[in-house]
Amino acid sequence: MACFFTSYLGFSCVGLVMAALPIKFGTASTLFSLLSFLMLMSSYLGAATGKEQNQLIALVNPLYLSTRVFRAELPLLAAFPAVLTLALIGFHMTATHFRVQPIWSRY
């Protein structure tokens, strides 16, 4: 359960930071789709080739980090405080910089 919660916080960080960016609804949708595709492809290529991924890509890919937490390759006691801190920073950024501009507010 703790591994799942740590992974959930890791994915929440990405969403919170994206919500804090000063972009419009359509751009956010495109950016989220692009990031999701890149995370999926880097995880698939890492699993298919069996080789270690580029360290920079592996460091920022939540799928790769979650897999390492679930396999106990990354200690939970080291990962949880780091992810919790990043989630709190993302929440603070969202709370201070979030601009509500949904498309449906025009009608």
Wavefront OBJ file of the C-alpha trace (Angstrom):
o trace
v 0.000 0.000 0.000
v 2.864 2.370 0.778
v 4.415 1.720 -2.640
v 1.117 2.546 -4.332
v 0.738 5.780 -2.337
v 4.308 6.802 -3.154
v 3.695 6.146 -6.850
v 0.421 8.060 -6.717
v 2.182 11.085 -5.212
v 4.839 10.876 -7.923
v 2.228 11.003 -10.674
v 0.352 13.763 -8.837
v 3.485 15.929 -8.902
v 3.430 15.920 -12.691
v -0.237 16.881 -12.810
v 0.096 19.604 -10.188
v 3.039 21.224 -11.929
v 1.193 21.097 -15.264
v -1.832 22.742 -13.633
v 0.371 25.588 -12.409
v 1.773 26.350 -15.870
v 0.344 29.477 -17.536
v -1.120 27.638 -20.529
v -4.598 27.364 -21.979
v -6.870 24.333 -21.882
v -6.092 23.073 -25.410
v -2.349 23.459 -24.941
v -2.507 21.634 -21.607
v -4.343 18.744 -23.258
v -1.692 18.491 -25.970
v 1.139 18.728 -23.442
v -0.406 16.052 -21.229
v -0.881 13.728 -24.215
v 2.718 14.270 -25.309
v 4.127 13.631 -21.819
v 1.982 10.515 -21.390
v 3.157 9.156 -24.731
v 6.820 9.872 -23.945
v 6.568 8.188 -20.521
v 4.882 5.149 -22.051
v 7.405 4.849 -24.888
v 10.454 5.246 -22.659
v 9.111 2.595 -20.273
v 8.265 0.233 -23.139
v 11.681 0.637 -24.749
v 13.385 0.108 -21.411
v 11.413 -3.101 -20.818
v 11.793 -4.382 -24.382
v 15.530 -3.866 -24.719
v 16.426 -4.883 -21.181
v 19.115 -2.226 -21.130
v 19.354 0.546 -18.586
v 17.704 3.763 -19.749
v 19.406 7.101 -20.113
v 19.853 8.405 -16.557
v 18.206 11.772 -17.248
v 15.121 10.176 -18.791
v 14.916 7.579 -16.035
v 15.165 10.256 -13.360
v 12.104 12.178 -14.571
v 9.930 9.269 -15.760
v 7.356 8.455 -13.047
v 6.614 5.046 -14.614
v 10.243 3.990 -14.313
v 10.554 5.311 -10.770
v 7.307 3.598 -9.712
v 8.542 0.302 -11.118
v 11.756 0.631 -9.135
v 9.796 1.388 -5.936
v 7.519 -1.648 -6.428
v 10.488 -3.929 -7.140
v 12.275 -2.576 -4.020
v 15.237 -1.412 -6.140
v 14.609 2.087 -4.797
v 14.199 2.076 -1.003
v 10.746 3.215 0.081
v 12.152 5.141 3.047
v 14.248 7.215 0.645
v 11.610 7.608 -2.068
v 8.613 8.584 0.058
v 10.047 11.751 1.690
v 11.386 12.954 -1.673
v 8.065 12.352 -3.440
v 6.074 13.894 -0.577
v 8.255 17.014 -0.694
v 7.821 17.291 -4.473
v 4.050 16.831 -4.138
v 3.852 19.591 -1.530
v 5.923 21.903 -3.738
v 3.642 21.096 -6.692
v 0.556 21.748 -4.568
v 1.975 25.086 -3.410
v 2.793 26.093 -7.004
v -0.706 25.141 -8.111
v -2.365 26.983 -5.232
v -0.430 30.187 -5.919
v -0.286 30.188 -9.736
v -3.414 28.330 -10.885
v -5.510 30.265 -13.404
v -8.972 28.950 -14.104
v -9.695 29.251 -17.833
v -11.858 26.365 -18.891
v -13.334 26.456 -22.384
v -16.892 25.890 -21.172
v -16.856 29.057 -19.025
v -17.671 31.148 -22.124
v -21.171 29.744 -22.437
l 1 2 3 4 5 6 7 8 9 10 11 12 13 14 15 16 17 18 19 20 21 22 23 24 25 26 27 28 29 30 31 32 33 34 35 36 37 38 39 40 41 42 43 44 45 46 47 48 49 50 51 52 53 54 55 56 57 58 59 60 61 62 63 64 65 66 67 68 69 70 71 72 73 74 75 76 77 78 79 80 81 82 83 84 85 86 87 88 89 90 91 92 93 94 95 96 97 98 99 100 101 102 103 104 105 106 107
